[in-house]
Amino acid sequence: MSRVERLQKSTPAAASRTGLLLAVVCATIFFDALDLSITQIALPSIQEGLGISTSALPWVATAYVVTYGGFLLLGGRAGDLLGARPVFLTGLAIFGAASLVCGIAGGGGVLIGARAVQGVGAALTVPTAVATLAAAFPEGPARNRAFATFTAAAASGFSAGLVLGGLITSGLSWRWIFLAKVPLVAVTLVAAVRSVPRSGPRRRGGYDVAGALTGTAGAVLLLYGITQAGNPTAGTSATAVPLVAALLLLTAFVLIETRSESPLLPPRIVPAVAAADTAALAILAAPFGVSYIVTLYLQDVLHHSPMHAALTLLPGSIASALIGRYTAPRALDRFGLRAVYSTALVIVAVGNAPLIVLAPDRADPLVITATLVSFGIGMGLAYPAATVGGVSRIEPADHGTAAGLNNTALQLGGGIGLAAVAAAVSGGLHGQTASTIAPEAALHAVRLGAITVTLIPLAGAAIALFGLPAAPTEGVPCR
């Protein structure tokens, strides 16, 4: 029996501290997911309030995504070398301070810069949160339940953002979508000081400065290039230059890692997580793409309001949170990671398929709701499976790095999915602008996007089915 298990069973106070720890890490992923959706709804009000140009406006959302995804691996490895607790607390403090700056920003440049800093804070908290949970709960049913609760909190945050973004922006001001988080983050930080345990001695070794620079810069440029690929107004050079630079930097990163005595990404962990993390590319690609398609369909084809579009997406997000919290851990315990992971992604694809045959003149609420709920069920199973698979069979000293790599794959997948769907939609519109787009062209574009977002999870399901071992939630750590 591990030290953590003995502590959990020794006293009610120890069990209470474990519960508080789970609440704290769930709160952090809730804030991170909330930030992704709540800002999208408020973009028009932000543009009007700060006079941001149309070309710069997407960066209010994109700056967060790029730095978040780009710094995840660095944040995870920092947790392994310095200890999860100090890196987690630092990241949470950075996130809260940046949220305050976002809320009081007097110009678009300040807001976009603060959003980028928010992303860095999130990149420090998420992998160390996963590493903390992996250390606090033994591999198997207890860890499955903890990670299911963690990922359900992410789905809940995304769901809450869809509604709160509209309500807060309409009733108060867009500034409060950032300012309201400040006291909540402060309370969470105090609770984290009390509940996140001090880790034992960390693995000794130097710091891989060259790997950190090339890996982080390569990931940031890769995400930047992907987001530019999904922007129909971006020129070829705006996409090609960062992608080529990212390829060169990541190639250098791989070469450095094979020769470094203390690599940022230890090669020993890659075989254990390769299939799970590759399949994870398909997971966030689905919700990013589906929300884009449904929003386009409801607003540009059927001319519904933004709030109506947000509320239409809500049942699928709620289904994802409930399935993730209550069904996913039981399914993982009974059927194993490979079966749940691959089946979940098939369910996601099946849920997306009806979007290919949407009607041109009316929306059947039951059809759309059933489609999004089916999609949410698949996501509720797939996201916990990806998180469990990302740290299974990994030594505790490498949990942060493995979690950072897993979350990097998720974020890259989201960017790739959104870019692929946006490219399909843009091709279907044949260069029409928002002011001249015809409903028939918009519907054709939606169908092309729906085909794309249906094929992506099927590819992920095949990778999970044929790449994962039969019982990856059990076994010895990778050494």
C-alpha positions, -999 to +999 in steps of 0.1 A: +000+000+000+014+034-010+019+063+014-010+082-002-033+052+003-023+049+039-030+086+045-063+084+027-074+055+050-058+067+082-081+095+093-113+113+082-092+145+081-069+129+055-098+118+034-112+154+037-079+168+024-079+144-005-115+156-013-103+192-011-074+184-034-097+169-060-120+200-058-090+224-062-076+207-094-111+204-108-116+241-102-085+249-122-095+229-153-130+244-149-115+279-152-094+269-182-123+254-201-146+283-191-121+307-207-122+289-240-160+292-245-169+323-226-146+346-246-159+334-279-195+346-271-182+380-259-160+388-289-184+412-307-188+432-274-151+433-269-145+445-304-170+473-299-157+483-265-120+484-273-122+493-310-102+462-320-098+456-358-116+427-374-082+411-383-069+413-347-101+403-330-096+365-333-064+369-313-084+377-282-092+339-283-063+326-302-035+341-281-047+320-251-049+288-271-014+293-287+005+299-254-016+273-235-008+246-260+028+257-267+039+258-230+022+226-218+052+203-222+075+228-205+050+233-177+047+195-172+085+190-171+090+219-147+066+202-124+086+170-125+119+188-118+108+215-094+078+197-078+042+198-088+031+220-059+052+252-066+046+251-103+009+245-098+006+274-073+027+297-096+005+289-126-027+296-107-014+329-095-003+339-130-037+330-144-056+350-117-033+381-122-037+379-160-075+377-156-074+409-137-054+427-164-078+413-190-107+428-172-092+463-168-074+464-202-077+498-219-067+486-254-067+456-276-030+450-274-030+449-236-060+425-237-043+401-262-010+402-243-028+394-210-047+365-227-013+351-238-001+353-202-033+336-191-024+307-214+010+304-199-006+302-164-030+275-176-001+256-192+016+254-158-015+244-138-031+217-161-002+192-164+008+196-127-029+191-117-030+158-136+004+148-121-010+157-086-040+135-092-019+107-105+002+108-074-028+110-050-048+082-065-034+047-073-037+034-108-070+016-114-106+024-103-096+052-079-076+070-105-103+064-131-129+081-109-106+110-101-098+117-137-134+113-148-144+140-122-115+161-135-126+159-172-162+163-162-152+196-146-137+207-179-169+198-198-189+217-172-166+248-176-171+248-213-209+244-209-210+272-183-190+295-206-216+291-234-243+305-212-224+328-189-207+345-218-240+357-232-256+365-198-227+384-184-220+403-216-257+413-220-264+420-183-231+436-171-201+441-194-177+419-212-151+429-187-168+408-160-162+376-179-126+381-167-130+400-135-155+375-120-129+348-121-104+368-100-119+362-066-127+326-075-091+320-085-079+337-053-101+313-032-089+283-051-053+294-046-058+296-008-074+261-009-045+248-030-020+260-004-038+239+022-045+208+001-018+203-026+009+181-009+046+189-009+062+163-032+092+142-022+127+145-037+125+151-074+147+134-100+181+151-101+196+165-132+203+196-151+179+216-172+175+210-209+176+247-219+181+239-256+152+214-256+130+238-237+137+267-262+133+246-294+103+225-281+083+254-267+090+277-297+082+249-321+049+241-304+039+277-303+047+283-339+029+250-349-002+261-331+001+296-346+004+282-381-025+259-376-048+287-364-037+308-394-045+279-417-081+281-404-083+318-410-096+325-445-082+360-446-046+349-439-022+347-468-002+317-478+030+331-462+012+337-429+005+300-427+035+285-445+063+304-427+054+295-391+046+259-401+080+255-418+098+272-389+079+249-365+090+218-384+126+229-383+125+237-346+107+205-337+132+185-358+160+202-338+141+194-306+140+157-314+177+156-321+185+175-289+163+151-268+181+120-281+214+135-270+205+154-238+214+140-204+183+156-189+158+159-218+127+180-216+108+150-231+125+118-219+124+093-248+116+065-223+080+077-219+071+080-256+064+044-264+041+041-234+019+070-244+023+072-282-010+056-292-030+073-265-017+107-273-020+102-311-056+092-307-061+123-284-055+145-315-090+135-326-108+144-293-108+182-291-109+184-329-145+172-326-160+198-303-141+226-318-153+216-353-189+208-342-194+241-324-181+259-355-204+240-378-236+243-357-230+280-350-225+287-387-257+267-396-279+283-370-267+319-376-259+320-413-284+295-427-313+298-402-305+333-389-308+325-352-293+347-325-258+340-310-275+332-276-298+307-293-268+290-310-250+288-276-281+273-259-284+248-287-249+235-280-256+233-242-273+198-240-244+181-257-220+197-232-242+187-202-243+151-215-206+151-218-201+163-182-226+137-168-213+108-188-177+117-180-184+120-143-207+089-137-204+065-166-168+068-179-150+055-147-173+024-145-168+017-182-130+020-179-130-003-148-151-029-166-140-029-202-105-013-201-090+016-218-087+003-254-123-007-257-137+025-241-113+048-260-120+034-295-158+029-289-161+065-276-146+080-307-169+059-329-199+073-309-185+108-315-184+102-353-219+087-353-232+116-334-216+140-359-229+122-390-265+137-391-249+171-395-241+161-431-279+161-440-291+192-422-322+207-438-318+240-458-349+258-445-356+247-410-339+230-380-356+201-364-349+207-327-351+170-318-327+160-345-301+186-336-305+179-299-302+142-303-272+146-325-254+168-300-263+146-270-250+116-289-218+135-296-216+146-259-219+110-248-190+100-269-169+130-257-178+121-221-162+087-225-133+098-248-119+127-228-114+107-195-100+078-215-074+101-231-064+115-198-060+081-182-041+068-212-018+097-211-003+088-177-008+050-176+023+029-171+044+060-164+067+065-134+055+091-109+086+112-115+075+116-152+037+122-146+039+160-152+058+155-185+034+128-196+004+150-187+019+180-206+025+158-237-011+145-235-026+179-231-004+193-259-018+165-282-054+175-272-048+212-279-030+205-312-059+183-322-084+210-314-064+235-336-060+209-364-097+200-363-108+236-363-084+245-391-095+215-412-132+223-407-127+260-414-107+251-446-136+228-457-162+254-450-141+281-467-138+260-498-175+254-498-182+292-497-160+298-528-146+330-514-180+347-505-179+372-477-202+373-446-222+401-462-228+383-495-231+346-484-261+328-497-279+303-474-275+275-500-237+281-501-235+282-463-254+249-461-230+233-486-201+246-466-216+232-434-220+198-450-184+197-461-173+207-426-195+179-411-179+153-433-145+164-421-154+164-384-170+129-388-139+114-404-114+127-378-128+108-348-130+076-369-092+079-375-087+084-338-108+053-330-087+032-354-055+044-337-069+036-302-081+002-313-050-011-330-024+009-310-033+005-274-026-027-254-055-047-242-054-036-206-033-004-204-048+008-171-030-020-154+006-030-155+040-017-144+053+018-149+074+026-179+111+027-171 
